[in-house]
Amino acid sequence: MSATNTQYPAFDHLEVNIETEFGRTEYKKLTPAVTGDNVAIGAGAPTYLGNNSYTKTPALSKILVVYFYSAQWGAVGLEHLKQLNAIRNEVRYQDGSIVVVDADGDDSTLQQLLWNHNLLLPVHTDVDAQIAKAFGVYSEDSPAWDLYAGLNSNVPLPSLFVVDHFFNVTYHHHNTEIDTAVPTQQILSSVYRSNNYLAAKRTA
């Protein structure tokens, strides 16, 4: 973990058993999606992604960079947003799009935060954590406050994924150490490769 992120100390948390008067509750380690996994939700495309009419199967019209945000991560989350905003045009040039998945629901201050810092990033609200669960960065069985100090609610990890047109993860950055740096070059490379792979298939 970097020296600037000591607010959220992580530790090796394979399993913690907590005894209560109601019995024993098991907390399991998160299993976030990795490169090669498919993260389609249910039988169709998630509404926040949209459908593409050129195929009969659910598909995305763009390569997506998906970032999971909660105000619980404080300055770390804001720094991530700034770095993503800095590569927004490059992602768009490669026919991709950045989507910020907001876990905070009605209490969210994300839109105001984006406005205050002149950040132009599309946001989708994920109040029921459906998307976060599909990506494996949130679980009721592994609450974030049990893994990281300074949190007062269960929120997704501030993770990043690149997803191709068919919901396949082509790059993942789980960020379990809660680092402030966003791997922008790896993201851009993955968007480029994913888009060019589909273009090659169409012309084959």
C-alpha positions as CSV (number, residue, x, y, z in Angstrom):
1,M,0.0,0.0,0.0
2,S,1.3,3.5,-0.8
3,A,2.1,5.8,2.0
4,T,-0.7,8.2,1.1
5,N,-3.4,5.6,1.7
6,T,-2.9,4.6,5.3
7,Q,-6.5,5.7,6.0
8,Y,-7.7,2.3,4.7
9,P,-5.2,-0.3,6.0
10,A,-5.9,-3.7,4.3
11,F,-4.9,-7.0,5.7
12,D,-5.0,-10.6,4.7
13,H,-8.6,-11.4,5.3
14,L,-9.4,-15.0,4.3
15,E,-12.2,-15.5,6.7
16,V,-13.4,-13.9,9.9
17,N,-16.0,-15.5,12.1
18,I,-17.9,-13.3,14.5
19,E,-19.9,-14.7,17.4
20,T,-23.2,-12.9,18.2
21,E,-26.2,-13.8,20.3
22,F,-27.9,-14.8,17.0
23,G,-25.2,-17.3,16.1
24,R,-22.2,-17.5,13.9
25,T,-21.8,-15.3,10.8
26,E,-19.2,-16.1,8.2
27,Y,-17.5,-13.4,6.2
28,K,-16.1,-14.5,2.9
29,K,-13.4,-13.0,0.8
30,L,-14.5,-11.1,-2.3
31,T,-13.9,-12.7,-5.7
32,P,-13.8,-9.8,-8.2
33,A,-14.1,-10.5,-11.9
34,V,-10.8,-11.0,-13.7
35,T,-9.7,-10.7,-17.3
36,G,-11.7,-13.3,-19.4
37,D,-14.8,-13.3,-17.2
38,N,-18.2,-12.4,-18.6
39,V,-20.2,-9.9,-16.5
40,A,-23.5,-9.8,-18.4
41,I,-26.3,-9.4,-15.9
42,G,-29.2,-11.8,-16.4
43,A,-30.4,-12.6,-19.9
44,G,-30.0,-9.1,-21.4
45,A,-27.7,-6.1,-21.4
46,P,-27.8,-4.0,-18.2
47,T,-29.8,-0.8,-18.9
48,Y,-26.9,1.4,-18.0
49,L,-24.9,0.0,-20.9
50,G,-27.5,-0.1,-23.6
51,N,-27.9,-2.5,-26.5
52,N,-26.4,-2.6,-29.9
53,S,-28.7,-3.5,-32.8
54,Y,-26.1,-5.0,-35.1
55,T,-26.2,-8.4,-33.2
56,K,-29.0,-10.7,-32.1
57,T,-27.3,-11.3,-28.8
58,P,-27.0,-8.6,-26.0
59,A,-24.0,-6.4,-26.9
60,L,-22.6,-3.0,-26.1
61,S,-22.3,-0.2,-28.6
62,K,-18.9,0.8,-27.1
63,I,-16.0,-0.6,-25.1
64,L,-16.6,0.4,-21.5
65,V,-14.3,1.5,-18.8
66,V,-16.3,0.8,-15.6
67,Y,-15.3,2.4,-12.3
68,F,-17.0,1.8,-9.0
69,Y,-17.4,4.9,-6.9
70,S,-18.5,5.7,-3.3
71,A,-18.0,8.9,-1.3
72,Q,-16.9,6.5,1.5
73,W,-13.4,6.4,-0.2
74,G,-13.0,10.1,0.3
75,A,-10.1,11.9,-1.4
76,V,-9.0,8.6,-3.1
77,G,-12.2,8.4,-5.0
78,L,-12.0,12.0,-6.2
79,E,-8.4,11.4,-7.4
80,H,-9.6,8.4,-9.4
81,L,-12.3,10.5,-11.0
82,K,-9.8,13.3,-12.0
83,Q,-7.5,10.8,-13.6
84,L,-10.3,9.1,-15.5
85,N,-11.6,12.5,-16.7
86,A,-8.1,13.2,-18.0
87,I,-8.2,10.2,-20.4
88,R,-11.9,10.6,-21.3
89,N,-11.2,12.0,-24.7
90,E,-8.6,9.3,-25.5
91,V,-11.1,6.6,-24.6
92,R,-13.8,8.2,-26.8
93,Y,-11.3,8.5,-29.7
94,Q,-11.0,4.7,-29.4
95,D,-14.8,4.4,-29.5
96,G,-15.0,3.7,-25.8
97,S,-16.8,5.2,-22.9
98,I,-16.2,5.7,-19.2
99,V,-19.0,4.9,-16.9
100,V,-18.9,5.7,-13.2
101,V,-21.1,3.3,-11.1
102,D,-22.3,5.2,-8.1
103,A,-23.1,3.1,-5.0
104,D,-24.4,5.9,-2.8
105,G,-28.0,6.2,-4.0
106,D,-30.2,9.0,-2.7
107,D,-27.5,10.2,-0.4
108,S,-25.0,10.6,-3.3
109,T,-23.1,13.8,-3.7
110,L,-21.3,12.6,-6.8
111,Q,-23.0,14.8,-9.3
112,Q,-22.2,17.9,-7.2
113,L,-18.6,16.7,-6.8
114,L,-18.2,16.3,-10.6
115,W,-19.7,19.8,-11.1
116,N,-17.4,21.3,-8.5
117,H,-14.3,19.9,-10.2
118,N,-15.4,20.3,-13.8
119,L,-15.4,16.6,-14.4
120,L,-17.4,15.3,-17.4
121,L,-18.1,11.6,-16.6
122,P,-21.3,9.7,-17.1
123,V,-22.8,8.2,-14.0
124,H,-25.1,5.3,-13.4
125,T,-26.7,4.7,-9.9
126,D,-26.3,1.2,-8.5
127,V,-28.4,1.4,-5.3
128,D,-29.1,-2.3,-5.1
129,A,-25.5,-3.2,-6.0
130,Q,-26.6,-5.4,-8.9
131,I,-23.8,-4.2,-11.1
132,A,-21.2,-4.3,-8.3
133,K,-22.2,-7.9,-7.5
134,A,-21.9,-8.9,-11.1
135,F,-18.3,-7.7,-11.1
136,G,-17.7,-9.3,-7.7
137,V,-16.6,-6.1,-6.0
138,Y,-19.4,-6.0,-3.4
139,S,-21.0,-8.7,-1.2
140,E,-23.1,-8.7,2.0
141,D,-20.9,-11.6,3.1
142,S,-17.8,-9.4,2.9
143,P,-18.6,-5.9,4.1
144,A,-16.0,-3.3,3.2
145,W,-16.0,-1.9,6.8
146,D,-14.6,-5.2,8.0
147,L,-11.7,-5.0,5.6
148,Y,-10.9,-1.3,5.7
149,A,-10.8,1.3,8.5
150,G,-12.7,4.5,8.2
151,L,-15.9,3.3,6.4
152,N,-19.3,3.4,7.9
153,S,-21.2,1.4,5.3
154,N,-20.7,-1.5,3.0
155,V,-19.6,-0.2,-0.4
156,P,-17.9,-1.7,-3.5
157,L,-14.1,-1.6,-3.9
158,P,-13.0,1.4,-5.9
159,S,-12.2,-1.0,-8.8
160,L,-11.8,-0.5,-12.6
161,F,-12.7,-2.8,-15.4
162,V,-12.6,-2.6,-19.2
163,V,-15.4,-4.6,-20.8
164,D,-15.7,-5.4,-24.5
165,H,-18.8,-5.4,-26.7
166,F,-19.9,-8.8,-25.4
167,F,-19.5,-8.2,-21.6
168,N,-16.1,-9.9,-21.5
169,V,-13.6,-8.3,-19.0
170,T,-10.5,-7.4,-21.0
171,Y,-8.7,-5.6,-18.1
172,H,-9.2,-5.5,-14.4
173,H,-7.7,-3.4,-11.6
174,H,-9.3,-4.5,-8.3
175,N,-7.4,-1.9,-6.2
176,T,-7.6,-3.9,-3.0
177,E,-4.8,-1.7,-1.6
178,I,-6.9,1.4,-2.3
179,D,-4.1,3.1,-4.2
180,T,-4.7,6.6,-5.6
181,A,-3.1,6.0,-9.0
182,V,-5.3,4.9,-11.9
183,P,-3.5,2.6,-14.4
184,T,-4.4,4.9,-17.3
185,Q,-2.0,3.4,-19.9
186,Q,-3.2,-0.1,-19.3
187,I,-6.8,1.1,-19.6
188,L,-6.2,2.8,-22.9
189,S,-4.2,-0.1,-24.3
190,S,-7.1,-2.5,-23.4
191,V,-9.7,-0.3,-25.0
192,Y,-7.6,-0.1,-28.1
193,R,-7.1,-3.8,-28.3
194,S,-10.7,-4.7,-27.6
195,N,-12.1,-2.3,-30.2
196,N,-9.6,-3.4,-32.9
197,Y,-10.3,-7.1,-32.2
198,L,-14.0,-6.6,-32.9
199,A,-13.2,-4.5,-36.1
200,A,-11.0,-7.4,-37.3
201,K,-13.8,-9.9,-36.8
202,R,-16.3,-7.8,-38.7
203,T,-14.0,-7.5,-41.7
204,A,-12.9,-11.2,-41.7
